[in-house]
Amino acid sequence: MRIHIATDHAGFEMSKRLIQHLTDRGHECVDHGPTEYDAEDDYPAFCINAARAVVRDQRAGVEALGVVFGGSGNGEQMAANKVEGVRAALAWSLRTAELAREHNDANVVAVGARQHEEAEMLEIIDAFIATPFSGAERHARRIAQLAEYETTGGIAGHEIR
Protein backbone atom coordinates (compact mmCIF):
# COMPACT_ATOMS: atom_id res chain seq x y z
CA MET A 1 0.00 0.00 0.00
CA ARG A 2 1.15 3.55 -0.62
CA ILE A 3 1.31 5.63 2.55
CA HIS A 4 1.55 9.42 2.33
CA ILE A 5 3.24 10.94 5.38
CA ALA A 6 3.45 14.52 6.64
CA THR A 7 4.47 16.15 9.89
CA ASP A 8 6.15 19.26 11.24
CA HIS A 9 9.11 19.89 13.52
CA ALA A 10 7.41 18.03 16.40
CA GLY A 11 7.41 14.81 14.42
CA PHE A 12 10.42 15.31 12.17
CA GLU A 13 12.65 12.65 13.74
CA MET A 14 9.73 10.25 14.19
CA SER A 15 8.82 10.57 10.50
CA LYS A 16 12.14 9.01 9.49
CA ARG A 17 11.61 6.08 11.86
CA LEU A 18 7.98 5.68 10.72
CA ILE A 19 8.99 5.57 7.07
CA GLN A 20 11.56 2.88 7.82
CA HIS A 21 9.03 0.94 9.91
CA LEU A 22 6.40 1.01 7.18
CA THR A 23 8.88 0.29 4.39
CA ASP A 24 10.10 -2.75 6.32
CA ARG A 25 6.48 -3.97 6.30
CA GLY A 26 6.25 -3.69 2.52
CA HIS A 27 4.55 -0.32 2.16
CA GLU A 28 5.59 2.36 -0.30
CA CYS A 29 6.05 5.60 1.65
CA VAL A 30 5.87 9.10 0.21
CA ASP A 31 7.28 11.80 2.49
CA HIS A 32 5.52 15.14 2.06
CA GLY A 33 7.76 16.96 4.46
CA PRO A 34 9.36 18.64 6.02
CA THR A 35 12.71 17.73 4.47
CA GLU A 36 14.78 19.34 7.22
CA TYR A 37 14.26 20.27 10.85
CA ASP A 38 12.96 23.80 11.39
CA ALA A 39 11.50 24.61 14.82
CA GLU A 40 9.41 27.37 13.21
CA ASP A 41 7.94 25.38 10.32
CA ASP A 42 4.20 25.21 9.64
CA TYR A 43 2.34 21.92 9.15
CA PRO A 44 -0.65 22.94 6.97
CA ALA A 45 1.01 22.71 3.54
CA PHE A 46 2.75 19.42 4.38
CA CYS A 47 -0.50 17.84 5.60
CA ILE A 48 -2.63 19.23 2.79
CA ASN A 49 -0.15 17.91 0.21
CA ALA A 50 -0.23 14.45 1.81
CA ALA A 51 -4.04 14.49 1.96
CA ARG A 52 -4.36 15.60 -1.66
CA ALA A 53 -2.02 12.79 -2.71
CA VAL A 54 -4.15 10.22 -0.85
CA VAL A 55 -7.31 11.38 -2.64
CA ARG A 56 -5.54 11.52 -6.01
CA ASP A 57 -4.23 7.98 -5.58
CA GLN A 58 -7.54 6.58 -4.37
CA ARG A 59 -9.43 8.16 -7.26
CA ALA A 60 -6.86 6.62 -9.63
CA GLY A 61 -7.47 3.18 -8.11
CA VAL A 62 -4.23 3.10 -6.12
CA GLU A 63 -4.53 1.64 -2.63
CA ALA A 64 -3.36 4.53 -0.44
CA LEU A 65 -3.74 6.01 3.03
CA GLY A 66 -2.21 8.97 4.83
CA VAL A 67 -0.51 9.55 8.16
CA VAL A 68 -0.18 13.10 9.50
CA PHE A 69 1.23 13.98 12.89
CA GLY A 70 2.62 16.76 14.99
CA GLY A 71 2.67 17.60 18.67
CA SER A 72 -0.99 16.78 19.32
CA GLY A 73 -2.22 15.70 15.88
CA ASN A 74 -5.16 18.09 16.13
CA GLY A 75 -3.97 20.78 13.72
CA GLU A 76 -2.68 18.18 11.30
CA GLN A 77 -6.07 16.48 11.27
CA MET A 78 -7.80 19.81 10.69
CA ALA A 79 -5.47 20.64 7.79
CA ALA A 80 -5.98 17.25 6.13
CA ASN A 81 -9.76 17.52 6.52
CA LYS A 82 -9.77 20.71 4.43
CA VAL A 83 -9.11 18.54 1.36
CA GLU A 84 -12.23 17.35 -0.45
CA GLY A 85 -12.51 13.58 -0.19
CA VAL A 86 -10.44 13.26 2.97
CA ARG A 87 -11.79 11.71 6.12
CA ALA A 88 -8.98 12.28 8.62
CA ALA A 89 -9.40 10.88 12.12
CA LEU A 90 -7.42 11.70 15.23
CA ALA A 91 -6.44 8.37 16.79
CA TRP A 92 -5.17 8.16 20.35
CA SER A 93 -5.55 4.41 20.92
CA LEU A 94 -5.63 1.18 18.97
CA ARG A 95 -9.42 1.10 19.17
CA THR A 96 -9.93 4.66 17.89
CA ALA A 97 -7.62 3.85 14.97
CA GLU A 98 -9.56 0.67 14.18
CA LEU A 99 -12.96 2.36 14.48
CA ALA A 100 -11.84 5.20 12.23
CA ARG A 101 -11.32 2.64 9.48
CA GLU A 102 -14.13 0.18 10.33
CA HIS A 103 -16.94 2.72 10.74
CA ASN A 104 -15.76 5.86 8.96
CA ASP A 105 -13.52 4.51 6.19
CA ALA A 106 -11.00 7.16 7.28
CA ASN A 107 -8.27 7.56 4.69
CA VAL A 108 -5.91 9.66 6.82
CA VAL A 109 -4.93 9.13 10.45
CA ALA A 110 -3.62 11.92 12.66
CA VAL A 111 -1.55 11.10 15.73
CA GLY A 112 0.04 13.26 18.39
CA ALA A 113 3.79 12.60 18.30
CA ARG A 114 4.22 14.22 21.71
CA GLN A 115 1.31 12.25 23.19
CA HIS A 116 2.67 8.72 22.72
CA GLU A 117 5.84 6.73 23.11
CA GLU A 118 7.22 5.62 19.76
CA ALA A 119 6.13 1.99 20.11
CA GLU A 120 2.56 2.98 20.93
CA MET A 121 2.42 5.45 18.05
CA LEU A 122 3.63 2.78 15.63
CA GLU A 123 1.01 0.33 16.95
CA ILE A 124 -1.75 2.90 16.42
CA ILE A 125 -0.61 3.60 12.85
CA ASP A 126 -0.21 -0.11 12.08
CA ALA A 127 -3.72 -0.79 13.39
CA PHE A 128 -5.14 2.00 11.22
CA ILE A 129 -3.44 0.66 8.10
CA ALA A 130 -4.37 -2.97 8.76
CA THR A 131 -8.04 -2.41 9.55
CA PRO A 132 -10.48 -2.55 6.62
CA PHE A 133 -13.70 -0.60 6.25
CA SER A 134 -16.61 -2.78 7.39
CA GLY A 135 -18.74 -1.86 4.39
CA ALA A 136 -21.83 -1.89 6.60
CA GLU A 137 -24.73 -0.08 4.93
CA ARG A 138 -25.29 2.32 7.83
CA HIS A 139 -21.65 3.40 7.77
CA ALA A 140 -21.57 3.72 3.99
CA ARG A 141 -24.77 5.82 4.13
CA ARG A 142 -23.26 8.21 6.67
CA ILE A 143 -20.02 8.55 4.71
CA ALA A 144 -22.06 9.33 1.58
CA GLN A 145 -23.93 12.04 3.50
CA LEU A 146 -20.64 13.63 4.53
CA ALA A 147 -19.42 13.56 0.93
CA GLU A 148 -22.73 15.03 -0.27
CA TYR A 149 -22.49 17.88 2.21
CA GLU A 150 -18.85 18.47 1.31
CA THR A 151 -19.69 18.94 -2.36
CA THR A 152 -23.20 20.47 -2.24
CA GLY A 153 -23.60 22.06 1.17
CA GLY A 154 -26.64 19.92 1.91
CA ILE A 155 -27.82 16.41 2.69
CA ALA A 156 -30.90 15.17 0.79
CA GLY A 157 -33.83 14.57 3.12
CA HIS A 158 -32.20 16.44 6.03
CA GLU A 159 -32.50 20.03 7.06
CA ILE A 160 -29.13 21.74 7.41
CA ARG A 161 -29.35 25.04 9.27
C-alpha positions in Angstrom: 0.0 0.0 0.0 1.2 3.6 -0.6 1.3 5.6 2.6 1.5 9.4 2.3 3.2 10.9 5.4 3.5 14.5 6.6 4.5 16.1 9.9 6.1 19.3 11.2 9.1 19.9 13.5 7.4 18.0 16.4 7.4 14.8 14.4 10.4 15.3 12.2 12.7 12.6 13.7 9.7 10.3 14.2 8.8 10.6 10.5 12.1 9.0 9.5 11.6 6.1 11.9 8.0 5.7 10.7 9.0 5.6 7.1 11.6 2.9 7.8 9.0 0.9 9.9 6.4 1.0 7.2 8.9 0.3 4.4 10.1 -2.8 6.3 6.5 -4.0 6.3 6.3 -3.7 2.5 4.5 -0.3 2.2 5.6 2.4 -0.3 6.0 5.6 1.6 5.9 9.1 0.2 7.3 11.8 2.5 5.5 15.1 2.1 7.8 17.0 4.5 9.4 18.6 6.0 12.7 17.7 4.5 14.8 19.3 7.2 14.3 20.3 10.8 13.0 23.8 11.4 11.5 24.6 14.8 9.4 27.4 13.2 7.9 25.4 10.3 4.2 25.2 9.6 2.3 21.9 9.1 -0.7 22.9 7.0 1.0 22.7 3.5 2.7 19.4 4.4 -0.5 17.8 5.6 -2.6 19.2 2.8 -0.2 17.9 0.2 -0.2 14.4 1.8 -4.0 14.5 2.0 -4.4 15.6 -1.7 -2.0 12.8 -2.7 -4.1 10.2 -0.9 -7.3 11.4 -2.6 -5.5 11.5 -6.0 -4.2 8.0 -5.6 -7.5 6.6 -4.4 -9.4 8.2 -7.3 -6.9 6.6 -9.6 -7.5 3.2 -8.1 -4.2 3.1 -6.1 -4.5 1.6 -2.6 -3.4 4.5 -0.4 -3.7 6.0 3.0 -2.2 9.0 4.8 -0.5 9.6 8.2 -0.2 13.1 9.5 1.2 14.0 12.9 2.6 16.8 15.0 2.7 17.6 18.7 -1.0 16.8 19.3 -2.2 15.7 15.9 -5.2 18.1 16.1 -4.0 20.8 13.7 -2.7 18.2 11.3 -6.1 16.5 11.3 -7.8 19.8 10.7 -5.5 20.6 7.8 -6.0 17.3 6.1 -9.8 17.5 6.5 -9.8 20.7 4.4 -9.1 18.5 1.4 -12.2 17.3 -0.4 -12.5 13.6 -0.2 -10.4 13.3 3.0 -11.8 11.7 6.1 -9.0 12.3 8.6 -9.4 10.9 12.1 -7.4 11.7 15.2 -6.4 8.4 16.8 -5.2 8.2 20.4 -5.6 4.4 20.9 -5.6 1.2 19.0 -9.4 1.1 19.2 -9.9 4.7 17.9 -7.6 3.9 15.0 -9.6 0.7 14.2 -13.0 2.4 14.5 -11.8 5.2 12.2 -11.3 2.6 9.5 -14.1 0.2 10.3 -16.9 2.7 10.7 -15.8 5.9 9.0 -13.5 4.5 6.2 -11.0 7.2 7.3 -8.3 7.6 4.7 -5.9 9.7 6.8 -4.9 9.1 10.4 -3.6 11.9 12.7 -1.6 11.1 15.7 0.0 13.3 18.4 3.8 12.6 18.3 4.2 14.2 21.7 1.3 12.2 23.2 2.7 8.7 22.7 5.8 6.7 23.1 7.2 5.6 19.8 6.1 2.0 20.1 2.6 3.0 20.9 2.4 5.4 18.1 3.6 2.8 15.6 1.0 0.3 16.9 -1.7 2.9 16.4 -0.6 3.6 12.8 -0.2 -0.1 12.1 -3.7 -0.8 13.4 -5.1 2.0 11.2 -3.4 0.7 8.1 -4.4 -3.0 8.8 -8.0 -2.4 9.5 -10.5 -2.5 6.6 -13.7 -0.6 6.2 -16.6 -2.8 7.4 -18.7 -1.9 4.4 -21.8 -1.9 6.6 -24.7 -0.1 4.9 -25.3 2.3 7.8 -21.6 3.4 7.8 -21.6 3.7 4.0 -24.8 5.8 4.1 -23.3 8.2 6.7 -20.0 8.6 4.7 -22.1 9.3 1.6 -23.9 12.0 3.5 -20.6 13.6 4.5 -19.4 13.6 0.9 -22.7 15.0 -0.3 -22.5 17.9 2.2 -18.8 18.5 1.3 -19.7 18.9 -2.4 -23.2 20.5 -2.2 -23.6 22.1 1.2 -26.6 19.9 1.9 -27.8 16.4 2.7 -30.9 15.2 0.8 -33.8 14.6 3.1 -32.2 16.4 6.0 -32.5 20.0 7.1 -29.1 21.7 7.4 -29.4 25.0 9.3 
